[in-house]
Amino acid sequence: MARLLALLGFLSLLASTAITFAAQSTADVSVSAKMKDSILKEILSSRVNQIPPEKEYIIGHGDILTVNIYEEGDMSASSTPGLSRQNKSGDAPRIANSGATVMMDGRISLRDIGDVEVVGLTLTELADYLKKLYAVIYDNPIVTTTLAQSNSLRYTVMGKVSQPGIFLLDYPTTIVQAVARSGGFTEWASKDITVVRAKMKEEDKAHFDGNTMKLNYDKFVSGKALDSNVFIRSGDIIIVN
């Protein structure tokens, strides 16, 4: 029983931990990206090609960012009030304890420089941008930007599930995991799942017919369609029949 309680506590801790991204201005980083890549290849040798490269996070509407300048502290113009991390029917809304929220106009408000457009930038690009802006005020500022909370990446689950709704895509999630996260199938579900994806990539063509793909859960659990349980992307609509 003690071991079971310890395991449940560990899983609860994992579920409550948010993934955090951060970046410093490239002018403030003494080790270049090229050097990091070279040393990583040297350490990993032949295994380096087995690790897929991860793209930098792109800032979107609703995200909460913190901007810090060394010796000046948090530059957010106002603190974001804290709310609960989840609600019963899904993952939105949720708000971090501090930081600047990216508003509908794609901007955040910062001390000394006012509103700044951030949507579409990576955290590194934003740090480089802010370093140049704050250099007008401070002598050689060291700028760090952090994604305190991702609220812009979302997907929709609808149809015959217990808790349909809009969910935050804050960690890699497969189709089956998305259905489980929405409470699972209702008793009337045929367990046929359709995924609608607006923005297609070259690697999607192996699984999608046009902009849709289908997965039958019964075939999946029998081991006949394991490769169809793909990772979902922001903007995906999952329809359960």
C-alpha positions in Angstrom: 0.0 0.0 0.0 2.8 2.4 0.9 4.5 1.8 -2.5 1.2 2.4 -4.3 0.7 5.7 -2.5 4.2 6.7 -3.4 3.6 5.9 -7.0 0.4 7.8 -7.1 2.1 10.8 -5.5 4.9 10.7 -8.1 2.3 10.5 -11.0 0.4 13.5 -9.5 3.7 15.5 -9.3 4.4 14.7 -13.0 0.8 15.8 -14.0 1.2 19.1 -12.2 4.6 20.0 -13.7 4.5 22.4 -16.6 7.1 22.3 -19.4 9.1 25.4 -19.4 11.1 27.0 -22.3 13.6 29.8 -21.9 16.1 31.7 -23.9 18.8 34.4 -23.6 19.7 36.9 -26.2 22.3 35.3 -28.5 24.6 38.2 -27.8 24.7 37.1 -24.1 25.4 33.5 -24.8 29.2 32.7 -25.0 28.7 29.2 -26.4 27.3 29.3 -29.9 24.6 26.9 -31.3 27.2 25.6 -33.8 29.6 24.6 -31.0 26.8 22.9 -29.1 25.8 20.9 -32.2 29.4 19.9 -32.9 30.0 18.7 -29.3 26.7 16.9 -29.2 27.6 15.0 -32.3 31.0 14.2 -30.8 29.4 12.8 -27.6 26.6 10.9 -29.2 28.6 9.7 -32.3 26.4 7.6 -34.6 23.3 7.9 -32.3 22.9 11.6 -33.0 20.8 10.8 -36.1 18.3 8.8 -34.0 17.3 11.9 -32.0 14.8 14.1 -34.0 15.6 17.8 -33.9 13.1 19.9 -31.9 11.9 23.2 -33.3 12.0 26.3 -31.1 8.7 27.2 -29.5 6.7 29.9 -31.4 5.0 32.4 -29.2 1.2 32.6 -29.7 -1.9 34.4 -28.3 -2.7 33.7 -24.6 0.8 32.5 -23.8 2.3 33.9 -20.6 5.9 35.1 -20.8 8.4 36.4 -18.3 11.1 38.8 -19.3 14.0 39.3 -17.0 17.0 41.7 -17.2 20.0 40.9 -15.1 20.1 43.1 -12.0 16.8 44.7 -13.0 14.5 41.7 -12.4 11.1 41.0 -13.9 10.1 43.6 -16.6 6.4 42.6 -16.8 4.3 45.8 -16.6 1.8 44.0 -14.3 1.6 40.7 -12.5 -0.8 38.0 -13.8 -3.2 36.8 -11.1 -3.0 33.1 -10.3 -5.8 30.7 -11.1 -6.3 27.0 -10.8 -4.3 24.9 -13.3 -7.2 23.0 -14.7 -11.0 22.8 -14.7 -13.2 19.7 -14.8 -14.1 19.8 -18.5 -10.7 20.5 -19.9 -7.5 22.4 -19.5 -8.6 26.0 -20.2 -8.5 28.5 -18.8 -5.4 28.4 -16.6 -3.0 31.2 -15.7 0.5 31.2 -14.2 1.4 33.0 -11.1 3.4 35.7 -12.8 4.4 37.1 -16.2 3.0 39.0 -19.1 0.0 37.6 -21.0 0.1 37.8 -24.8 -3.0 39.7 -25.6 -5.4 39.4 -28.6 -3.4 42.1 -30.5 -0.3 39.9 -30.2 1.5 42.1 -27.7 2.8 42.1 -24.1 3.3 45.1 -21.9 6.8 45.6 -20.4 8.3 48.2 -18.0 10.0 51.1 -19.6 9.3 50.2 -23.2 5.5 49.6 -23.2 3.7 47.2 -25.6 5.8 44.9 -27.7 4.6 42.6 -30.5 5.7 39.0 -29.8 3.3 36.6 -31.7 5.2 34.5 -34.2 8.6 35.0 -32.6 10.7 32.3 -31.0 11.9 33.0 -27.4 15.5 33.6 -28.8 14.2 36.1 -31.4 12.3 37.9 -28.7 15.3 38.0 -26.4 17.5 39.5 -29.2 14.7 42.0 -30.1 14.3 43.1 -26.5 18.0 43.4 -25.9 18.2 46.0 -28.6 15.2 47.9 -27.3 16.4 47.9 -23.7 19.9 48.9 -24.8 18.4 52.4 -25.3 17.8 52.5 -21.5 20.3 50.1 -19.9 24.0 49.6 -20.5 24.4 46.2 -22.2 21.3 44.5 -20.7 21.4 40.7 -20.3 17.9 39.6 -21.3 16.2 36.3 -20.6 12.8 35.3 -21.9 10.9 32.4 -20.5 7.6 30.7 -21.5 5.9 30.6 -18.1 2.8 28.9 -19.5 1.8 27.8 -23.0 -1.9 28.6 -23.7 -1.8 29.0 -27.5 -1.5 25.4 -28.5 -4.9 23.7 -28.4 -6.9 20.9 -29.9 -10.6 20.0 -29.9 -12.3 16.7 -29.0 -15.9 16.4 -29.9 -18.5 13.6 -30.4 -19.2 10.6 -28.2 -16.7 11.2 -25.4 -17.5 11.9 -21.7 -16.0 15.4 -21.6 -15.7 17.0 -25.1 -14.0 20.4 -25.2 -10.9 22.3 -26.1 -7.7 21.1 -24.5 -4.2 22.6 -24.1 -1.5 20.8 -26.0 1.2 21.3 -23.4 3.0 18.0 -23.9 3.2 15.4 -26.7 -0.2 13.7 -27.0 -1.4 10.9 -29.3 -4.9 10.4 -30.6 -5.7 7.7 -28.0 -4.3 9.8 -25.2 -6.4 12.8 -26.3 -9.6 10.6 -26.1 -8.5 9.3 -22.7 -7.9 12.9 -21.6 -11.5 13.8 -22.6 -12.9 11.1 -20.4 -13.0 8.2 -22.8 -15.8 6.8 -25.0 -19.4 7.0 -24.0 -21.4 3.8 -24.1 -22.9 4.7 -27.5 -19.6 5.3 -29.2 -18.6 3.1 -32.2 -15.0 3.9 -31.4 -14.3 5.2 -34.9 -12.1 8.3 -34.6 -11.6 11.0 -37.3 -8.8 13.6 -37.0 -9.2 16.8 -39.1 -5.9 18.7 -39.6 -5.9 22.1 -41.4 -2.2 22.5 -41.9 -0.6 19.5 -43.5 3.1 18.6 -43.6 5.0 16.2 -45.9 5.2 13.5 -43.1 1.4 13.6 -42.7 0.7 12.1 -46.1 1.5 8.6 -44.9 -1.5 8.7 -42.6 -3.9 11.3 -43.9 -6.2 11.2 -46.9 -6.4 14.9 -47.8 -6.9 16.7 -44.5 -8.4 13.8 -42.5 -7.4 10.4 -41.1 -9.3 7.7 -39.4 -8.4 5.4 -36.5 -10.6 2.5 -35.2 -9.9 2.0 -31.5 -10.8 -1.7 -31.5 -8.3 -2.4 -34.3 -5.7 -0.4 -32.4 -6.0 -2.3 -29.2 -5.8 -5.6 -31.2 -2.5 -4.4 -32.6 -3.7 -4.0 -36.2 -3.3 -0.2 -36.5 -0.6 0.9 -34.1 1.0 3.3 -36.6 -2.3 5.2 -36.9 -2.1 6.5 -33.3 -0.1 9.6 -34.4 0.7 12.6 -32.3 -1.8 15.4 -32.6 -0.9 19.0 -33.4 -2.3 22.3 -32.3 -5.5 23.1 -34.2 -6.4 19.4 -34.7 -10.1 18.5 -34.4 -10.7 14.9 -33.1 -14.2 13.6 -33.8 -15.4 10.4 -32.0 -18.3 8.5 -33.5 
